Amino acid sequence: MDDEPDATTFDLVLKNIPIFLCNTAKHYLFIQEIINDLPRYLAGGIGGFTNC
């Protein structure tokens, strides 16, 4: 990044918060799958959540 030319790390998932909710790559992929399906569940209204 231009504002961090001496950084020795890389923000792979582009999260700008100090807490990361995943301990492993497997956990991250699981959470990402839930996030990817969220619009479909929300579009179904209350039934979208009960028919999971």
C-alpha positions as CSV (number, residue, x, y, z in Angstrom):
1,M,0.0,0.0,0.0
2,D,1.2,3.5,-0.7
3,D,0.6,4.6,2.9
4,E,2.4,1.6,4.3
5,P,5.5,1.1,2.2
6,D,7.5,-0.7,4.9
7,A,4.7,-3.1,5.9
8,T,5.8,-6.7,6.3
9,T,2.2,-8.1,6.2
10,F,-0.5,-8.4,3.6
11,D,-4.2,-8.0,4.2
12,L,-5.4,-11.0,2.2
13,V,-9.1,-10.8,3.2
14,L,-9.3,-6.9,3.2
15,K,-10.9,-6.7,6.7
16,N,-10.3,-3.4,8.4
17,I,-11.0,-4.4,11.9
18,P,-8.6,-5.5,14.7
19,I,-10.4,-8.7,15.4
20,F,-10.5,-11.7,13.0
21,L,-13.2,-14.2,13.7
22,C,-11.5,-17.3,12.2
23,N,-8.8,-19.4,13.6
24,T,-8.0,-21.4,10.4
25,A,-8.6,-21.1,6.6
26,K,-11.2,-23.8,7.0
27,H,-13.2,-21.6,9.4
28,Y,-12.8,-18.7,7.1
29,L,-14.2,-20.6,4.1
30,F,-17.2,-21.8,6.2
31,I,-18.1,-18.3,7.3
32,Q,-17.6,-17.0,3.7
33,E,-20.0,-19.6,2.5
34,I,-22.6,-18.4,5.0
35,I,-22.0,-14.8,3.9
36,N,-22.3,-15.7,0.2
37,D,-25.7,-17.4,0.8
38,L,-27.0,-14.5,3.0
39,P,-28.8,-12.6,0.2
40,R,-30.8,-15.8,-0.8
41,Y,-31.9,-16.3,2.8
42,L,-32.8,-12.6,3.3
43,A,-34.8,-12.6,0.0
44,G,-36.9,-15.5,1.4
45,G,-38.0,-13.3,4.3
46,I,-38.8,-15.2,7.6
47,G,-39.3,-18.4,5.5
48,G,-35.8,-18.1,4.2
49,F,-34.4,-18.7,7.7
50,T,-36.8,-21.4,8.7
51,N,-36.3,-23.6,5.6
52,C,-32.6,-23.9,6.0
